[in-house]
Amino acid sequence: MIRPVLTEVGIFLIPFAAYALFLVATRSGVFAQSSWPAHLVAKLALGSLLLISTASAPHAPIAAVHLTIATLHAAALTTPTGSGDSDDAPYLLVSVLGPGAETSSLHLPASGHLSIHLDEALGAGPLVDLSLQPGDSVRLLVSVLEGKQVRLSDETQAAASSTRTLGQHPSDRVTALAAVLAPVTQQDAHWIGSAALLITNENGAIYWRGLDCIATCKVLNPPAGTDLAPGAKPVAGVVELTGGGGTYHLQLQGTRAS
């Protein structure tokens, strides 16, 4: 009980101490009555009260957000590369911008590629976990590619390099992303499509503010503006990707930890 009171007293005295230091620096009389006119003391007291109210105001906690891949469905396979090509080998490159200037990327699966047949839907899997403070925003770029040959080094580098395209003007992103993915697409990999997400923390409330197409993509279920309430059902968004001769449906989900 005593410590909070002493803390508030200390905060209250900060403006008065700062003004006293100013008087010392200017060699004015710290204890002279003329140095402490009533109107100035009132302003200092008002500043002290504002400092106390700001310091004691409750702060919204950091919010944990889990983004997952609900399903990846192959409605049509990509263009076959040979007579025995009866399935696809998709993989995802994920680039994250935020909070602030932070960047990260990942290759899904971590090593190798997935395997999917015509009209098959792959089950749920983790995408990325986010920690957002009030005022934070995070943009994610999800690109789905397909190729039998695994070039993990080139693919991982493409995911990392894709992050910078999130900071570009939307009209320039397709061209910039195509250049970044060229090291893998020029080696027989199919670029099925890319979509971008925007997650924000607005005064403690988490919103899925955007699900936008970047390339060969169509939004089927936009979750834009949906509140991710703690303990509520997952919020989902679905995009259709149609590059490389294939048609894929990617469902993404977001949940907020309780």
FIKOLZA-1660 file (N, C-alpha, C; in steps of 0.1 Angstrom, whole numbers, plus 5000, padded with zeros to 4 digits):
% residues 258
   i   px   py   pz ch aa at
   1 5008 4988 5000  A  M  N
   1 5000 5000 5000  A  M CA
   1 5009 5013 5000  A  M  C
   2 5020 5012 5008  A  I  N
   2 5028 5024 5009  A  I CA
   2 5036 5027 4996  A  I  C
   3 5040 5016 4990  A  R  N
   3 5048 5017 4977  A  R CA
   3 5040 5024 4966  A  R  C
   4 5028 5021 4963  A  P  N
   4 5020 5028 4953  A  P CA
   4 5019 5043 4956  A  P  C
   5 5016 5046 4969  A  V  N
   5 5015 5060 4973  A  V CA
   5 5027 5068 4971  A  V  C
   6 5039 5062 4975  A  L  N
   6 5052 5068 4973  A  L CA
   6 5055 5070 4958  A  L  C
   7 5051 5060 4950  A  T  N
   7 5053 5061 4936  A  T CA
   7 5045 5073 4930  A  T  C
   8 5033 5075 4934  A  E  N
   8 5025 5086 4929  A  E CA
   8 5030 5099 4934  A  E  C
   9 5035 5100 4946  A  V  N
   9 5040 5112 4951  A  V CA
   9 5053 5116 4943  A  V  C
  10 5061 5106 4940  A  G  N
  10 5073 5108 4932  A  G CA
  10 5070 5113 4918  A  G  C
  11 5059 5107 4912  A  I  N
  11 5055 5112 4899  A  I CA
  11 5050 5126 4899  A  I  C
  12 5042 5129 4910  A  F  N
  12 5037 5142 4912  A  F CA
  12 5047 5153 4913  A  F  C
  13 5059 5150 4919  A  L  N
  13 5069 5159 4921  A  L CA
  13 5079 5161 4909  A  L  C
  14 5077 5153 4899  A  I  N
  14 5086 5154 4887  A  I CA
  14 5086 5167 4881  A  I  C
  15 5074 5173 4877  A  P  N
  15 5075 5186 4871  A  P CA
  15 5081 5197 4880  A  P  C
  16 5078 5196 4893  A  F  N
  16 5084 5206 4902  A  F CA
  16 5099 5205 4903  A  F  C
  17 5104 5192 4903  A  A  N
  17 5118 5190 4903  A  A CA
  17 5125 5195 4890  A  A  C
  18 5118 5192 4879  A  A  N
  18 5124 5197 4866  A  A CA
  18 5125 5212 4866  A  A  C
  19 5114 5219 4871  A  Y  N
  19 5115 5234 4871  A  Y CA
  19 5125 5239 4881  A  Y  C
  20 5127 5232 4892  A  A  N
  20 5138 5236 4901  A  A CA
  20 5151 5235 4895  A  A  C
  21 5154 5224 4888  A  L  N
  21 5166 5222 4881  A  L CA
  21 5168 5233 4870  A  L  C
  22 5158 5237 4864  A  F  N
  22 5158 5248 4854  A  F CA
  22 5163 5261 4861  A  F  C
  23 5157 5264 4873  A  L  N
  23 5161 5276 4881  A  L CA
  23 5176 5275 4885  A  L  C
  24 5180 5264 4889  A  V  N
  24 5194 5262 4892  A  V CA
  24 5203 5265 4880  A  V  C
  25 5199 5259 4869  A  A  N
  25 5207 5261 4857  A  A CA
  25 5208 5275 4852  A  A  C
  26 5197 5283 4854  A  T  N
  26 5197 5297 4850  A  T CA
  26 5201 5306 4861  A  T  C
  27 5206 5300 4873  A  R  N
  27 5210 5308 4884  A  R CA
  27 5200 5318 4889  A  R  C
  28 5188 5313 4889  A  S  N
  28 5177 5320 4895  A  S CA
  28 5175 5315 4909  A  S  C
  29 5167 5323 4917  A  G  N
  29 5165 5319 4931  A  G CA
  29 5155 5308 4932  A  G  C
  30 5160 5296 4936  A  V  N
  30 5151 5284 4937  A  V CA
  30 5141 5287 4948  A  V  C
  31 5146 5293 4959  A  F  N
  31 5137 5295 4970  A  F CA
  31 5130 5309 4970  A  F  C
  32 5133 5317 4960  A  A  N
  32 5127 5330 4959  A  A CA
  32 5112 5329 4956  A  A  C
  33 5104 5336 4963  A  Q  N
  33 5089 5335 4961  A  Q CA
  33 5086 5340 4947  A  Q  C
  34 5094 5349 4941  A  S  N
  34 5091 5354 4927  A  S CA
  34 5093 5343 4917  A  S  C
  35 5101 5333 4920  A  S  N
  35 5103 5322 4910  A  S CA
  35 5092 5312 4910  A  S  C
  36 5082 5313 4919  A  W  N
  36 5071 5304 4920  A  W CA
  36 5058 5311 4921  A  W  C
  37 5054 5318 4910  A  P  N
  37 5041 5325 4910  A  P CA
  37 5030 5315 4910  A  P  C
  38 5019 5319 4914  A  A  N
  38 5007 5310 4916  A  A CA
  38 5003 5304 4903  A  A  C
  39 5003 5311 4892  A  H  N
  39 4998 5305 4879  A  H CA
  39 5008 5295 4875  A  H  C
  40 5021 5296 4877  A  L  N
  40 5030 5286 4873  A  L CA
  40 5029 5274 4882  A  L  C
  41 5027 5275 4895  A  V  N
  41 5025 5264 4904  A  V CA
  41 5013 5256 4899  A  V  C
  42 5002 5263 4895  A  A  N
  42 4990 5256 4891  A  A CA
  42 4993 5248 4878  A  A  C
  43 5000 5254 4869  A  K  N
  43 5004 5246 4857  A  K CA
  43 5012 5234 4860  A  K  C
  44 5022 5235 4869  A  L  N
  44 5030 5224 4873  A  L CA
  44 5022 5213 4880  A  L  C
  45 5012 5217 4888  A  A  N
  45 5003 5208 4895  A  A CA
  45 4995 5200 4885  A  A  C
  46 4990 5208 4874  A  L  N
  46 4982 5201 4864  A  L CA
  46 4990 5191 4856  A  L  C
  47 5002 5195 4853  A  G  N
  47 5011 5185 4846  A  G CA
  47 5014 5173 4855  A  G  C
  48 5015 5175 4868  A  S  N
  48 5017 5164 4877  A  S CA
  48 5005 5154 4877  A  S  C
  49 4993 5160 4877  A  L  N
  49 4981 5152 4877  A  L CA
  49 4980 5144 4864  A  L  C
  50 4983 5150 4853  A  L  N
  50 4983 5143 4840  A  L CA
  50 4993 5131 4840  A  L  C
  51 5005 5134 4846  A  L  N
  51 5015 5123 4846  A  L CA
  51 5009 5111 4854  A  L  C
  52 5003 5114 4866  A  I  N
  52 4998 5104 4874  A  I CA
  52 4987 5096 4867  A  I  C
  53 4978 5103 4861  A  S  N
  53 4967 5096 4854  A  S CA
  53 4972 5087 4842  A  S  C
  54 4983 5092 4835  A  T  N
  54 4988 5084 4825  A  T CA
  54 4995 5071 4830  A  T  C
  55 5003 5073 4841  A  A  N
  55 5010 5062 4847  A  A CA
  55 5001 5052 4853  A  A  C
  56 4990 5056 4858  A  S  N
  56 4981 5047 4865  A  S CA
  56 4970 5041 4856  A  S  C
  57 4969 5046 4843  A  A  N
  57 4959 5040 4834  A  A CA
  57 4962 5026 4830  A  A  C
  58 4952 5017 4830  A  P  N
  58 4954 5003 4827  A  P CA
  58 4959 5001 4813  A  P  C
  59 4969 4992 4811  A  H  N
  59 4974 4990 4798  A  H CA
  59 4969 4976 4793  A  H  C
  60 4965 4976 4780  A  A  N
  60 4960 4963 4775  A  A CA
  60 4972 4953 4773  A  A  C
  61 4969 4941 4777  A  P  N
  61 4980 4931 4776  A  P CA
  61 4984 4928 4762  A  P  C
  62 4996 4922 4760  A  I  N
  62 5000 4917 4747  A  I CA
  62 4990 4905 4743  A  I  C
  63 4986 4906 4731  A  A  N
  63 4976 4895 4726  A  A CA
  63 4984 4885 4718  A  A  C
  64 4980 4872 4721  A  A  N
  64 4986 4861 4713  A  A CA
  64 4976 4857 4703  A  A  C
  65 4980 4856 4690  A  V  N
  65 4972 4853 4679  A  V CA
  65 4978 4841 4672  A  V  C
  66 4970 4830 4669  A  H  N
  66 4974 4818 4663  A  H CA
  66 4968 4818 4649  A  H  C
  67 4976 4818 4638  A  L  N
  67 4971 4816 4625  A  L CA
  67 4975 4802 4620  A  L  C
  68 4965 4796 4614  A  T  N
  68 4967 4782 4609  A  T CA
  68 4962 4780 4595  A  T  C
  69 4966 4770 4589  A  I  N
  69 4961 4766 4576  A  I CA
  69 4950 4755 4579  A  I  C
  70 4938 4759 4577  A  A  N
  70 4927 4750 4579  A  A CA
  70 4926 4738 4569  A  A  C
  71 4927 4742 4556  A  T  N
  71 4927 4732 4546  A  T CA
  71 4934 4737 4533  A  T  C
  72 4940 4728 4526  A  L  N
  72 4945 4731 4513  A  L CA
  72 4940 4721 4503  A  L  C
  73 4931 4725 4494  A  H  N
  73 4923 4716 4486  A  H CA
  73 4927 4718 4471  A  H  C
  74 4930 4707 4464  A  A  N
  74 4934 4707 4450  A  A CA
  74 4922 4704 4442  A  A  C
  75 4914 4714 4437  A  A  N
  75 4903 4712 4428  A  A CA
  75 4908 4708 4414  A  A  C
  76 4919 4712 4410  A  A  N
  76 4926 4709 4398  A  A CA
  76 4941 4709 4400  A  A  C
  77 4947 4699 4395  A  L  N
  77 4962 4698 4396  A  L CA
  77 4969 4707 4386  A  L  C
  78 4981 4711 4389  A  T  N
  78 4989 4719 4380  A  T CA
  78 4992 4712 4367  A  T  C
  79 4997 4719 4357  A  T  N
  79 5001 4713 4344  A  T CA
  79 5011 4702 4347  A  T  C
  80 5008 4689 4342  A  P  N
  80 5018 4678 4344  A  P CA
  80 5031 4681 4337  A  P  C
  81 5042 4676 4344  A  T  N
  81 5055 4678 4338  A  T CA
  81 5060 4665 4331  A  T  C
  82 5052 4654 4332  A  G  N
  82 5055 4642 4325  A  G CA
  82 5044 4633 4325  A  G  C
  83 5045 4622 4318  A  S  N
  83 5034 4612 4316  A  S CA
  83 5030 4606 4329  A  S  C
  84 5039 4604 4338  A  G  N
  84 5036 4597 4351  A  G CA
  84 5033 4607 4362  A  G  C
  85 5030 4620 4359  A  D  N
  85 5028 4630 4369  A  D CA
  85 5013 4630 4372  A  D  C
  86 5009 4623 4383  A  S  N
  86 4995 4622 4387  A  S CA
  86 4992 4629 4400  A  S  C
  87 5001 4636 4406  A  D  N
  87 4998 4643 4418  A  D CA
  87 5007 4656 4418  A  D  C
  88 5004 4664 4428  A  D  N
  88 5012 4677 4429  A  D CA
  88 5020 4676 4442  A  D  C
  89 5030 4684 4442  A  A  N
  89 5039 4685 4454  A  A CA
  89 5040 4700 4458  A  A  C
  90 5029 4705 4465  A  P  N
  90 5028 4719 4468  A  P CA
  90 5036 4722 4481  A  P  C
  91 5040 4735 4482  A  Y  N
  91 5046 4740 4494  A  Y CA
  91 5043 4755 4496  A  Y  C
  92 5044 4760 4508  A  L  N
  92 5040 4774 4511  A  L CA
  92 5053 4782 4515  A  L  C
  93 5054 4794 4510  A  L  N
  93 5064 4803 4514  A  L CA
  93 5056 4815 4521  A  L  C
  94 5060 4817 4534  A  V  N
  94 5053 4827 4542  A  V CA
  94 5062 4837 4547  A  V  C
  95 5058 4850 4544  A  S  N
  95 5067 4861 4548  A  S CA
  95 5059 4870 4557  A  S  C
  96 5065 4875 4568  A  V  N
  96 5058 4883 4578  A  V CA
  96 5065 4896 4580  A  V  C
  97 5057 4907 4580  A  L  N
  97 5062 4921 4582  A  L CA
  97 5055 4926 4594  A  L  C
  98 5062 4929 4605  A  G  N
  98 5057 4934 4617  A  G CA
  98 5058 4924 4629  A  G  C
  99 5055 4929 4641  A  P  N
  99 5051 4942 4644  A  P CA
  99 5063 4952 4642  A  P  C
 100 5060 4964 4639  A  G  N
 100 5070 4974 4636  A  G CA
 100 5078 4971 4624  A  G  C
 101 5091 4971 4625  A  A  N
 101 5100 4968 4614  A  A CA
 101 5105 4954 4615  A  A  C
 102 5100 4945 4623  A  E  N
 102 5104 4931 4624  A  E CA
 102 5100 4924 4612  A  E  C
 103 5108 4915 4607  A  T  N
 103 5105 4906 4596  A  T CA
 103 5109 4892 4599  A  T  C
 104 5102 4882 4593  A  S  N
 104 5105 4868 4594  A  S CA
 104 5099 4861 4583  A  S  C
 105 5103 4849 4581  A  S  N
 105 5097 4840 4570  A  S CA
 105 5099 4826 4573  A  S  C
 106 5091 4818 4567  A  L  N
 106 5092 4803 4569  A  L CA
 106 5088 4796 4556  A  L  C
 107 5092 4783 4556  A  H  N
 107 5089 4774 4545  A  H CA
 107 5081 4763 4551  A  H  C
 108 5069 4760 4545  A  L  N
 108 5060 4750 4549  A  L CA
 108 5058 4739 4539  A  L  C
 109 5061 4727 4542  A  P  N
 109 5067 4722 4554  A  P CA
 109 5081 4726 4556  A  P  C
 110 5087 4724 4568  A  A  N
 110 5100 4730 4570  A  A CA
 110 5111 4724 4561  A  A  C
 111 5109 4712 4557  A  S  N
 111 5118 4706 4547  A  S CA
 111 5110 4697 4538  A  S  C
 112 5113 4697 4525  A  G  N
 112 5106 4690 4515  A  G CA
 112 5093 4696 4511  A  G  C
 113 5084 4689 4504  A  H  N
 113 5072 4694 4499  A  H CA
 113 5061 4685 4503  A  H  C
 114 5048 4689 4502  A  L  N
 114 5037 4681 4505  A  L CA
 114 5033 4673 4493  A  L  C
 115 5024 4664 4494  A  S  N
 115 5019 4656 4483  A  S CA
 115 5004 4656 4483  A  S  C
 116 4998 4659 4472  A  I  N
 116 4983 4661 4471  A  I CA
 116 4978 4655 4458  A  I  C
 117 4967 4648 4458  A  H  N
 117 4961 4643 4446  A  H CA
 117 4948 4651 4442  A  H  C
 118 4943 4649 4430  A  L  N
 118 4932 4656 4425  A  L CA
 118 4920 4655 4435  A  L  C
 119 4914 4666 4438  A  D  N
 119 4902 4667 4447  A  D CA
 119 4905 4663 4462  A  D  C
 120 4918 4663 4465  A  E  N
 120 4922 4659 4479  A  E CA
 120 4923 4672 4487  A  E  C
 121 4920 4671 4500  A  A  N
 121 4922 4683 4509  A  A CA
 121 4931 4679 4520  A  A  C
 122 4942 4686 4522  A  L  N
 122 4951 4684 4533  A  L CA
 122 4946 4690 4545  A  L  C
 123 4948 4684 4557  A  G  N
 123 4942 4688 4569  A  G CA
 123 4950 4700 4575  A  G  C
 124 4945 4704 4587  A  A  N
 124 4950 4716 4594  A  A CA
 124 4965 4715 4597  A  A  C
 125 4971 4726 4598  A  G  N
 125 4985 4727 4602  A  G CA
 125 4988 4741 4606  A  G  C
 126 4998 4743 4615  A  P  N
 126 5001 4757 4620  A  P CA
 126 5007 4765 4609  A  P  C
 127 5004 4778 4610  A  L  N
 127 5010 4788 4600  A  L CA
 127 5020 4797 4608  A  L  C
 128 5016 4805 4617  A  V  N
 128 5025 4814 4625  A  V CA
 128 5018 4818 4637  A  V  C
 129 5025 4821 4648  A  D  N
 129 5020 4826 4660  A  D CA
 129 5025 4841 4661  A  D  C
 130 5016 4850 4665  A  L  N
 130 5019 4864 4666  A  L CA
 130 5017 4869 4680  A  L  C
 131 5025 4879 4684  A  S  N
 131 5023 4886 4697  A  S CA
 131 5022 4901 4694  A  S  C
 132 5010 4906 4697  A  L  N
 132 5007 4920 4693  A  L CA
 132 5004 4929 4705  A  L  C
 133 5010 4940 4706  A  Q  N
 133 5007 4950 4716  A  Q CA
 133 4997 4960 4710  A  Q  C
 134 4990 4967 4718  A  P  N
 134 4980 4977 4712  A  P CA
 134 4988 4987 4703  A  P  C
 135 4982 4989 4691  A  G  N
 135 4988 4997 4681  A  G CA
 135 4996 4989 4671  A  G  C
 136 4999 4977 4673  A  D  N
 136 5007 4968 4664  A  D CA
 136 4999 4964 4652  A  D  C
 137 5005 4962 4641  A  S  N
 137 4999 4955 4629  A  S CA
 137 5009 4946 4623  A  S  C
 138 5004 4936 4617  A  V  N
 138 5013 4926 4611  A  V CA
 138 5007 4922 4597  A  V  C
 139 5015 4922 4587  A  R  N
 139 5012 4918 4573  A  R CA
 139 5018 4905 4570  A  R  C
 140 5011 4896 4564  A  L  N
 140 5016 4883 4560  A  L CA
 140 5014 4881 4546  A  L  C
 141 5024 4875 4539  A  L  N
 141 5023 4871 4525  A  L CA
 141 5024 4856 4524  A  L  C
 142 5014 4849 4519  A  V  N
 142 5014 4835 4517  A  V CA
 142 5014 4832 4503  A  V  C
 143 5024 4825 4498  A  S  N
 143 5026 4821 4484  A  S CA
 143 5025 4806 4484  A  S  C
 144 5017 4800 4475  A  V  N
 144 5017 4786 4473  A  V CA
 144 5023 4782 4459  A  V  C
 145 5033 4774 4460  A  L  N
 145 5040 4769 4448  A  L CA
 145 5040 4754 4447  A  L  C
 146 5044 4748 4436  A  E  N
 146 5044 4734 4434  A  E CA
 146 5055 4730 4426  A  E  C
 147 5062 4719 4430  A  G  N
 147 5073 4714 4422  A  G CA
 147 5078 4701 4428  A  G  C
 148 5081 4691 4419  A  K  N
 148 5086 4678 4424  A  K CA
 148 5100 4679 4430  A  K  C
 149 5108 4687 4424  A  Q  N
 149 5122 4688 4429  A  Q CA
 149 5123 4698 4440  A  Q  C
 150 5129 4694 4451  A  V  N
 150 5130 4703 4463  A  V CA
 150 5143 4711 4462  A  V  C
 151 5142 4724 4462  A  R  N
 151 5153 4733 4462  A  R CA
 151 5152 4742 4474  A  R  C
 152 5155 4736 4486  A  L  N
 152 5152 4742 4498  A  L CA
 152 5159 4755 4500  A  L  C
 153 5172 4756 4496  A  S  N
 153 5179 4768 4498  A  S CA
 153 5173 4780 4490  A  S  C
 154 5170 4777 4477  A  D  N
 154 5164 4788 4469  A  D CA
 154 5150 4791 4474  A  D  C
 155 5142 4781 4478  A  E  N
 155 5129 4784 4483  A  E CA
 155 5128 4792 4496  A  E  C
 156 5138 4788 4505  A  T  N
 156 5138 4796 4518  A  T CA
 156 5143 4810 4515  A  T  C
 157 5152 4812 4506  A  Q  N
 157 5157 4825 4503  A  Q CA
 157 5145 4833 4496  A  Q  C
 158 5137 4827 4488  A  A  N
 158 5126 4834 4482  A  A CA
 158 5116 4838 4492  A  A  C
 159 5114 4830 4502  A  A  N
 159 5104 4834 4513  A  A CA
 159 5109 4846 4520  A  A  C
 160 5122 4846 4523  A  A  N
 160 5128 4858 4531  A  A CA
 160 5128 4870 4522  A  A  C
 161 5131 4869 4509  A  S  N
 161 5131 4881 4500  A  S CA
 161 5117 4886 4497  A  S  C
 162 5107 4877 4498  A  S  N
 162 5093 4881 4496  A  S CA
 162 5088 4892 4506  A  S  C
 163 5095 4892 4518  A  T  N
 163 5090 4901 4528  A  T CA
 163 5090 4915 4524  A  T  C
 164 5100 4919 4516  A  R  N
 164 5101 4933 4513  A  R CA
 164 5090 4938 4503  A  R  C
 165 5084 4928 4496  A  T  N
 165 5073 4932 4487  A  T CA
 165 5061 4937 4495  A  T  C
 166 5060 4933 4508  A  L  N
 166 5048 4938 4515  A  L CA
 166 5048 4953 4518  A  L  C
 167 5060 4959 4518  A  G  N
 167 5061 4973 4520  A  G CA
 167 5060 4981 4507  A  G  C
 168 5058 4975 4496  A  Q  N
 168 5056 4982 4483  A  Q CA
 168 5041 4985 4481  A  Q  C
 169 5039 4994 4471  A  H  N
 169 5026 4998 4467  A  H CA
 169 5019 4986 4461  A  H  C
 170 5006 4983 4464  A  P  N
 170 4999 4971 4459  A  P CA
 170 5001 4969 4444  A  P  C
 171 5001 4980 4436  A  S  N
 171 5002 4978 4422  A  S CA
 171 5016 4973 4417  A  S  C
 172 5026 4974 4426  A  D  N
 172 5039 4970 4422  A  D CA
 172 5043 4956 4428  A  D  C
 173 5034 4950 4436  A  R  N
 173 5037 4938 4443  A  R CA
 173 5039 4926 4434  A  R  C
 174 5030 4925 4424  A  V  N
 174 5030 4913 4415  A  V CA
 174 5044 4912 4408  A  V  C
 175 5048 4923 4402  A  T  N
 175 5060 4924 4395  A  T CA
 175 5072 4921 4404  A  T  C
 176 5072 4927 4416  A  A  N
 176 5083 4925 4425  A  A CA
 176 5083 4911 4430  A  A  C
 177 5072 4905 4433  A  L  N
 177 5071 4891 4438  A  L CA
 177 5075 4881 4428  A  L  C
 178 5072 4884 4415  A  A  N
 178 5076 4875 4404  A  A CA
 178 5091 4875 4403  A  A  C
 179 5097 4886 4405  A  A  N
 179 5112 4887 4404  A  A CA
 179 5118 4879 4415  A  A  C
 180 5112 4880 4427  A  V  N
 180 5118 4873 4439  A  V CA
 180 5116 4858 4438  A  V  C
 181 5105 4854 4432  A  L  N
 181 5103 4839 4430  A  L CA
 181 5109 4833 4418  A  L  C
 182 5115 4841 4409  A  A  N
 182 5121 4837 4397  A  A CA
 182 5131 4825 4399  A  A  C
 183 5140 4826 4409  A  P  N
 183 5149 4815 4410  A  P CA
 183 5143 4801 4412  A  P  C
 184 5131 4800 4416  A  V  N
 184 5124 4787 4417  A  V CA
 184 5114 4785 4406  A  V  C
 185 5107 4795 4401  A  T  N
 185 5098 4794 4390  A  T CA
 185 5104 4791 4377  A  T  C
 186 5117 4796 4376  A  Q  N
 186 5124 4793 4363  A  Q CA
 186 5130 4779 4363  A  Q  C
 187 5128 4771 4374  A  Q  N
 187 5133 4758 4374  A  Q CA
 187 5122 4748 4375  A  Q  C
 188 5111 4750 4367  A  D  N
 188 5100 4741 4366  A  D CA
 188 5090 4741 4377  A  D  C
 189 5092 4750 4387  A  A  N
 189 5082 4751 4398  A  A CA
 189 5070 4760 4393  A  A  C
 190 5058 4756 4397  A  H  N
 190 5046 4763 4394  A  H CA
 190 5042 4773 4405  A  H  C
 191 5040 4785 4401  A  W  N
 191 5035 4795 4411  A  W CA
 191 5020 4795 4411  A  W  C
 192 5014 4789 4421  A  I  N
 192 4999 4787 4420  A  I CA
 192 4992 4800 4424  A  I  C
 193 4998 4808 4433  A  G  N
 193 4992 4821 4437  A  G CA
 193 4997 4826 4450  A  G  C
 194 4993 4838 4453  A  S  N
 194 4998 4845 4466  A  S CA
 194 4986 4854 4471  A  S  C
 195 4985 4854 4484  A  A  N
 195 4975 4863 4491  A  A CA
 195 4982 4869 4503  A  A  C
 196 4977 4881 4507  A  A  N
 196 4982 4888 4518  A  A CA
 196 4972 4890 4529  A  A  C
 197 4976 4890 4542  A  L  N
 197 4967 4892 4553  A  L CA
 197 4972 4904 4561  A  L  C
 198 4962 4910 4568  A  L  N
 198 4966 4921 4577  A  L CA
 198 4959 4919 4590  A  L  C
 199 4966 4918 4601  A  I  N
 199 4961 4916 4615  A  I CA
 199 4965 4928 4623  A  I  C
 200 4956 4934 4631  A  T  N
 200 4959 4946 4638  A  T CA
 200 4954 4944 4653  A  T  C
 201 4961 4951 4662  A  N  N
 201 4957 4952 4676  A  N CA
 201 4953 4967 4678  A  N  C
 202 4940 4969 4680  A  E  N
 202 4934 4982 4681  A  E CA
 202 4929 4984 4696  A  E  C
 203 4937 4990 4704  A  N  N
 203 4934 4992 4718  A  N CA
 203 4930 4979 4725  A  N  C
 204 4937 4968 4722  A  G  N
 204 4935 4956 4728  A  G CA
 204 4926 4946 4721  A  G  C
 205 4919 4952 4711  A  A  N
 205 4910 4943 4703  A  A CA
 205 4917 4939 4690  A  A  C
 206 4917 4926 4687  A  I  N
 206 4924 4921 4675  A  I CA
 206 4914 4919 4664  A  I  C
 207 4919 4925 4652  A  Y  N
 207 4910 4925 4640  A  Y CA
 207 4918 4919 4629  A  Y  C
 208 4911 4910 4621  A  W  N
 208 4916 4905 4608  A  W CA
 208 4911 4915 4598  A  W  C
 209 4919 4925 4595  A  R  N
 209 4915 4937 4587  A  R CA
 209 4916 4934 4572  A  R  C
 210 4923 4924 4567  A  G  N
 210 4924 4923 4553  A  G CA
 210 4928 4909 4548  A  G  C
 211 4922 4905 4537  A  L  N
 211 4927 4893 4530  A  L CA
 211 4926 4896 4515  A  L  C
 212 4938 4899 4510  A  D  N
 212 4939 4905 4496  A  D CA
 212 4946 4896 4487  A  D  C
 213 4942 4895 4474  A  C  N
 213 4949 4887 4464  A  C CA
 213 4961 4895 4459  A  C  C
 214 4972 4888 4457  A  I  N
 214 4984 4894 4451  A  I CA
 214 4986 4889 4437  A  I  C
 215 4984 4876 4435  A  A  N
 215 4987 4870 4421  A  A CA
 215 4978 4858 4420  A  A  C
 216 4972 4856 4407  A  T  N
 216 4964 4845 4404  A  T CA
 216 4955 4840 4415  A  T  C
 217 4947 4849 4420  A  C  N
 217 4940 4846 4433  A  C CA
 217 4926 4853 4432  A  C  C
 218 4917 4847 4440  A  K  N
 218 4903 4853 4441  A  K CA
 218 4899 4850 4455  A  K  C
 219 4894 4860 4462  A  V  N
 219 4890 4859 4476  A  V CA
 219 4875 4853 4476  A  V  C
 220 4873 4842 4482  A  L  N
 220 4860 4836 4482  A  L CA
 220 4852 4839 4495  A  L  C
 221 4860 4840 4506  A  N  N
 221 4854 4844 4519  A  N CA
 221 4863 4854 4526  A  N  C
 222 4859 4867 4525  A  P  N
 222 4868 4877 4531  A  P CA
 222 4864 4879 4546  A  P  C
 223 4874 4878 4555  A  P  N
 223 4871 4880 4569  A  P CA
 223 4874 4894 4573  A  P  C
 224 4875 4904 4564  A  A  N
 224 4880 4917 4567  A  A CA
 224 4872 4924 4578  A  A  C
 225 4879 4929 4588  A  G  N
 225 4872 4937 4599  A  G CA
 225 4866 4928 4610  A  G  C
 226 4869 4915 4609  A  T  N
 226 4863 4906 4619  A  T CA
 226 4871 4906 4632  A  T  C
 227 4865 4907 4643  A  D  N
 227 4871 4908 4656  A  D CA
 227 4875 4893 4661  A  D  C
 228 4887 4891 4664  A  L  N
 228 4892 4879 4670  A  L CA
 228 4891 4880 4685  A  L  C
 229 4879 4876 4690  A  A  N
 229 4877 4877 4705  A  A CA
 229 4883 4865 4712  A  A  C
 230 4888 4867 4724  A  P  N
 230 4894 4856 4732  A  P CA
 230 4884 4845 4734  A  P  C
 231 4888 4833 4731  A  G  N
 231 4880 4821 4734  A  G CA
 231 4869 4819 4724  A  G  C
 232 4868 4828 4714  A  A  N
 232 4857 4826 4704  A  A CA
 232 4861 4816 4693  A  A  C
 233 4852 4812 4684  A  K  N
 233 4855 4803 4674  A  K CA
 233 4865 4809 4664  A  K  C
 234 4873 4801 4657  A  P  N
 234 4882 4807 4647  A  P CA
 234 4875 4815 4636  A  P  C
 235 4882 4825 4632  A  V  N
 235 4878 4833 4621  A  V CA
 235 4885 4828 4608  A  V  C
 236 4878 4825 4598  A  A  N
 236 4883 4819 4586  A  A CA
 236 4882 4828 4574  A  A  C
 237 4892 4827 4565  A  G  N
 237 4891 4833 4552  A  G CA
 237 4896 4823 4541  A  G  C
 238 4890 4824 4529  A  V  N
 238 4893 4814 4519  A  V CA
 238 4896 4821 4506  A  V  C
 239 4907 4817 4499  A  V  N
 239 4911 4822 4487  A  V CA
 239 4912 4810 4477  A  V  C
 240 4909 4814 4464  A  E  N
 240 4911 4804 4453  A  E CA
 240 4923 4808 4445  A  E  C
 241 4933 4799 4443  A  L  N
 241 4945 4802 4436  A  L CA
 241 4945 4794 4423  A  L  C
 242 4948 4800 4412  A  T  N
 242 4946 4794 4399  A  T CA
 242 4959 4795 4390  A  T  C
 243 4970 4796 4395  A  G  N
 243 4982 4796 4387  A  G CA
 243 4988 4783 4383  A  G  C
 244 4996 4782 4373  A  G  N
 244 5003 4770 4369  A  G CA
 244 4994 4759 4364  A  G  C
 245 4982 4763 4359  A  G  N
 245 4973 4753 4354  A  G CA
 245 4964 4747 4364  A  G  C
 246 4967 4749 4377  A  G  N
 246 4959 4743 4388  A  G CA
 246 4949 4752 4394  A  G  C
 247 4940 4746 4403  A  T  N
 247 4931 4754 4410  A  T CA
 247 4931 4749 4425  A  T  C
 248 4935 4757 4434  A  Y  N
 248 4936 4753 4448  A  Y CA
 248 4927 4762 4456  A  Y  C
 249 4922 4757 4467  A  H  N
 249 4915 4765 4477  A  H CA
 249 4922 4764 4490  A  H  C
 250 4926 4776 4495  A  L  N
 250 4934 4777 4507  A  L CA
 250 4925 4784 4518  A  L  C
 251 4922 4777 4529  A  Q  N
 251 4915 4783 4540  A  Q CA
 251 4924 4785 4551  A  Q  C
 252 4925 4798 4555  A  L  N
 252 4933 4802 4567  A  L CA
 252 4924 4806 4578  A  L  C
 253 4929 4803 4590  A  Q  N
 253 4921 4806 4603  A  Q CA
 253 4929 4814 4612  A  Q  C
 254 4922 4822 4620  A  G  N
 254 4929 4830 4631  A  G CA
 254 4921 4828 4644  A  G  C
 255 4928 4826 4654  A  T  N
 255 4922 4825 4668  A  T CA
 255 4931 4834 4677  A  T  C
 256 4924 4839 4688  A  R  N
 256 4931 4846 4698  A  R CA
 256 4931 4838 4711  A  R  C
 257 4943 4837 4717  A  A  N
 257 4944 4829 4729  A  A CA
 257 4936 4835 4740  A  A  C
 258 4930 4827 4749  A  S  N
 258 4921 4832 4759  A  S CA
 258 4930 4839 4770  A  S  C
% end
